[in-house]
Amino acid sequence: MGIRINQNIQSLQALRNLRNTQEALTRNAEQLSTASQINRGADNPSGLIASENLRAQVAGLGEEIQGRQNQANQIRVEDVRFDEVLTQLRSVRGQALQSLNTGAGDATTRAAGQASAQSSLQGIRQALQGSRAEELDLDTTQLNSALNDLQGIDLTTAEGAAQALGRVDQAIEQVATFRGQLGARQSNELEPEARNLEVQAENLRASESAIRDTDFAEAAVAFTRNQIRQSTGLAALRQSNQNTQQAAGLVSNSRGGRVNTIA
């Protein structure tokens, strides 16, 4: 092989390979530091598109999950409300029974029972303030009708107490039924739907991770390999540059009247 200085092809090849190795080493370091093997579109165009689509699906599922959880939380709030309503209804029922069993001449006791019942009805109205039960896609017609029938009950007479007892029993049945419907909606629909959506989101995240996240074992191996290549590339570049220096030395020695033979 001749020695040339205008075009040091060996040095140019070594330089090109060294640049490629340094670029690969930079990408390896970036993947390790960011824990992502796709940091720009050029890293993996098709993988970027697929992973972004998966991310969008995960975000949509997250909104659906949050919606189910919000509805479940609303049901819990309504359940507490109607538990208090049942407590007050049981109190009214007790007053109605007491009034029904009180002698006809004990007007004072019946008046006290009427006052207590009205206080319990006021407690029911307060418990239902701010209720959003009608937003839960459940039929509240019979429930509202039964609660409205409690207005105007009169425990001051035996006949009124008997009528009130029937209305209270009807209201208790409707409230208990509605609480059961709330519980069924929560445990049989919303919570299973949320769990199913969470599993779907986990699977999509796993797919997105396989595409986008860095495999640290593989990246560490590649990083070490490129470090070695960089060292050997630098050595090769130094050696190729030495060939040019040898050519210059040959010219210098020729001017001094000496002829060197370079193997």
C-alpha positions as CSV (number, residue, x, y, z in Angstrom):
1,M,0.0,0.0,0.0
2,G,1.4,3.4,-1.0
3,I,1.7,6.3,1.4
4,R,-0.3,9.4,0.4
5,I,-0.9,12.7,2.2
6,N,-3.5,14.5,0.1
7,Q,-6.2,12.0,0.8
8,N,-5.6,10.0,4.0
9,I,-8.4,7.5,3.3
10,Q,-7.5,5.3,6.3
11,S,-7.8,8.4,8.6
12,L,-11.1,9.5,7.1
13,Q,-12.6,6.0,7.5
14,A,-11.4,5.8,11.1
15,L,-12.9,9.3,11.8
16,R,-16.3,8.4,10.2
17,N,-16.5,5.2,12.3
18,L,-15.5,7.1,15.4
19,R,-18.2,9.7,14.8
20,N,-20.8,7.0,14.4
21,T,-19.7,5.3,17.6
22,Q,-19.8,8.6,19.5
23,E,-23.4,9.3,18.2
24,A,-24.4,5.8,19.3
25,L,-22.8,6.3,22.7
26,T,-24.6,9.6,23.1
27,R,-27.9,7.9,22.4
28,N,-27.1,5.1,24.9
29,A,-26.4,7.7,27.6
30,E,-29.6,9.6,26.8
31,Q,-31.7,6.4,27.0
32,L,-30.1,5.5,30.3
33,S,-30.5,8.9,31.8
34,T,-34.2,9.4,30.6
35,A,-35.3,5.8,31.0
36,S,-36.8,6.2,27.6
37,Q,-35.6,4.7,24.3
38,I,-37.7,7.1,22.3
39,N,-36.7,10.7,23.1
40,R,-37.4,12.2,19.6
41,G,-39.3,11.1,16.5
42,A,-36.1,10.1,14.8
43,D,-35.3,7.5,17.4
44,N,-38.3,5.3,16.3
45,P,-40.9,7.0,14.2
46,S,-43.4,4.1,14.1
47,G,-42.8,3.3,17.8
48,L,-43.5,6.9,18.6
49,I,-46.8,6.9,16.8
50,A,-47.9,3.7,18.4
51,S,-46.9,4.8,21.9
52,E,-48.6,8.1,21.6
53,N,-51.8,6.4,20.5
54,L,-51.5,4.1,23.5
55,R,-51.0,7.1,25.8
56,A,-54.1,8.7,24.4
57,Q,-56.2,5.6,25.1
58,V,-54.8,5.3,28.6
59,A,-55.8,9.0,29.2
60,G,-59.3,8.3,27.9
61,L,-59.6,5.3,30.2
62,G,-58.4,7.4,33.1
63,E,-61.2,9.8,32.6
64,E,-63.7,7.0,32.5
65,I,-62.3,5.5,35.7
66,Q,-62.5,8.8,37.4
67,G,-66.1,9.2,36.3
68,R,-67.0,5.8,37.7
69,Q,-65.3,6.7,41.0
70,N,-67.0,10.0,41.2
71,Q,-70.4,8.3,40.8
72,A,-69.5,5.7,43.4
73,N,-68.5,8.5,45.8
74,Q,-71.7,10.3,45.1
75,I,-73.6,7.1,45.9
76,R,-71.8,6.8,49.3
77,V,-72.8,10.4,50.1
78,E,-76.5,9.7,49.2
79,D,-76.4,6.4,51.2
80,V,-75.4,8.4,54.3
81,R,-78.2,10.8,53.7
82,F,-80.8,8.2,53.4
83,D,-79.5,6.3,56.4
84,E,-80.2,9.4,58.4
85,V,-83.7,9.6,56.8
86,L,-84.3,6.0,58.0
87,T,-83.2,6.9,61.5
88,Q,-85.7,9.8,61.6
89,L,-88.5,7.7,60.1
90,R,-88.0,5.1,62.8
91,S,-88.3,7.9,65.3
92,V,-91.6,9.1,63.7
93,R,-92.9,5.5,63.6
94,G,-92.2,5.2,67.3
95,Q,-94.1,8.4,68.1
96,A,-97.0,7.2,65.9
97,L,-97.2,3.9,67.8
98,Q,-97.0,5.7,71.1
99,S,-99.8,8.1,70.1
100,L,-101.8,5.2,68.8
101,N,-101.5,3.3,72.2
102,T,-102.1,6.4,74.3
103,G,-105.5,6.8,75.9
104,A,-108.0,9.2,74.3
105,G,-107.8,11.6,77.2
106,D,-104.0,12.0,77.2
107,A,-103.9,14.9,74.8
108,T,-100.6,16.3,76.3
109,T,-98.7,13.1,75.5
110,R,-100.1,13.1,71.9
111,A,-99.2,16.7,71.4
112,A,-95.7,16.0,72.6
113,G,-95.5,13.1,70.1
114,Q,-96.7,15.3,67.3
115,A,-94.0,17.9,68.1
116,S,-91.4,15.2,68.2
117,A,-92.6,13.8,64.9
118,Q,-92.5,17.2,63.3
119,S,-88.9,17.7,64.5
120,S,-88.0,14.3,62.9
121,L,-89.6,15.4,59.7
122,Q,-87.6,18.6,59.8
123,G,-84.5,16.4,60.3
124,I,-85.4,14.5,57.1
125,R,-85.7,17.7,55.1
126,Q,-82.3,18.8,56.3
127,A,-80.8,15.4,55.5
128,L,-82.1,15.6,52.0
129,Q,-80.9,19.2,51.3
130,G,-78.4,19.1,48.5
131,S,-79.3,15.6,47.5
132,R,-78.4,14.6,43.9
133,A,-80.1,11.2,43.9
134,E,-82.0,12.0,40.8
135,E,-78.7,12.3,38.9
136,L,-77.9,8.7,39.5
137,D,-80.2,7.3,36.8
138,L,-82.5,5.7,39.3
139,D,-86.3,6.0,39.5
140,T,-87.1,8.2,42.5
141,T,-90.8,8.7,41.8
142,Q,-92.2,6.4,44.4
143,L,-89.6,7.5,46.9
144,N,-90.5,11.1,46.5
145,S,-94.2,10.4,46.7
146,A,-93.8,8.4,49.9
147,L,-91.7,11.1,51.6
148,N,-94.2,13.8,50.4
149,D,-97.0,11.9,52.0
150,L,-95.4,12.4,55.4
151,Q,-96.2,16.1,55.3
152,G,-99.2,17.0,57.3
153,I,-99.4,13.8,59.5
154,D,-101.3,14.3,62.7
155,L,-100.6,12.3,65.8
156,T,-103.0,14.1,68.1
157,T,-105.7,11.6,67.3
158,A,-105.8,7.8,67.2
159,E,-107.1,7.9,63.6
160,G,-104.4,10.3,62.5
161,A,-101.7,8.2,64.3
162,A,-102.9,5.1,62.5
163,Q,-102.9,6.9,59.1
164,A,-99.4,8.3,59.9
165,L,-98.2,4.8,60.8
166,G,-99.2,3.5,57.4
167,R,-97.5,6.4,55.6
168,V,-94.3,6.0,57.7
169,D,-94.1,2.3,57.0
170,Q,-94.5,3.0,53.2
171,A,-91.8,5.6,53.4
172,I,-89.5,3.3,55.3
173,E,-90.0,0.6,52.6
174,Q,-89.3,3.0,49.8
175,V,-86.2,4.5,51.4
176,A,-84.8,1.1,52.2
177,T,-85.5,-0.1,48.7
178,F,-83.8,3.0,47.3
179,R,-80.7,2.4,49.5
180,G,-80.6,-1.1,48.2
181,Q,-80.7,0.2,44.6
182,L,-77.9,2.6,45.4
183,G,-75.8,-0.3,46.9
184,A,-76.5,-2.5,43.9
185,R,-75.5,0.3,41.5
186,Q,-72.3,0.8,43.3
187,S,-71.3,-2.9,43.9
188,N,-72.7,-4.5,40.7
189,E,-72.1,-1.8,38.1
190,L,-69.7,1.1,39.0
191,E,-67.0,-0.7,41.0
192,P,-66.7,-3.7,38.5
193,E,-66.7,-1.3,35.6
194,A,-63.9,0.7,37.2
195,R,-61.9,-2.4,37.9
196,N,-62.3,-3.6,34.3
197,L,-61.2,-0.2,33.0
198,E,-58.2,-0.2,35.3
199,V,-57.1,-3.6,34.0
200,Q,-57.4,-2.3,30.4
201,A,-55.4,0.7,31.3
202,E,-52.7,-1.5,32.9
203,N,-52.5,-3.6,29.7
204,L,-52.2,-0.5,27.5
205,R,-49.5,0.9,29.8
206,A,-47.6,-2.3,29.6
207,S,-47.7,-2.2,25.8
208,E,-46.6,1.4,25.8
209,S,-43.8,0.6,28.2
210,A,-42.5,-2.2,25.9
211,I,-42.3,0.2,23.0
212,R,-41.0,3.3,24.8
213,D,-39.2,2.5,28.0
214,T,-35.5,1.7,28.1
215,D,-34.4,-1.9,28.7
216,F,-31.6,-1.1,31.1
217,A,-29.9,-4.4,30.7
218,E,-29.7,-4.1,27.0
219,A,-28.9,-0.3,27.1
220,A,-26.0,-0.9,29.6
221,V,-24.6,-3.6,27.3
222,A,-24.8,-1.3,24.3
223,F,-23.3,1.6,26.3
224,T,-20.3,-0.6,27.4
225,R,-19.8,-1.9,23.8
226,N,-19.8,1.6,22.3
227,Q,-17.3,2.8,25.0
228,I,-14.9,0.1,23.9
229,R,-15.5,0.9,20.2
230,Q,-14.8,4.6,21.0
231,S,-11.5,3.7,22.6
232,T,-10.5,1.4,19.7
233,G,-11.6,4.1,17.2
234,L,-9.5,6.7,18.8
235,A,-6.5,4.3,18.7
236,A,-7.2,3.6,15.0
237,L,-7.4,7.3,14.2
238,R,-4.1,8.0,16.0
239,Q,-2.5,5.2,14.0
240,S,-3.8,6.4,10.7
241,N,-2.5,9.9,11.4
242,Q,0.9,8.5,12.2
243,N,1.1,7.2,8.6
244,T,0.9,10.8,7.3
245,Q,3.6,11.8,9.8
246,Q,5.8,8.9,8.5
247,A,5.4,10.3,4.9
248,A,6.5,13.7,6.1
249,G,9.4,12.1,7.8
250,L,10.3,10.3,4.6
251,V,10.5,13.6,2.7
252,S,12.5,15.2,5.4
253,N,15.0,12.3,5.5
254,S,15.3,12.3,1.7
255,R,16.4,16.0,1.7
256,G,19.1,15.1,4.1
257,G,20.6,12.6,1.7
258,R,19.2,9.5,3.4
259,V,16.8,7.1,1.9
260,N,14.5,5.2,4.4
261,T,12.7,2.1,3.5
262,I,9.3,1.9,5.2
263,A,7.9,-1.5,5.4
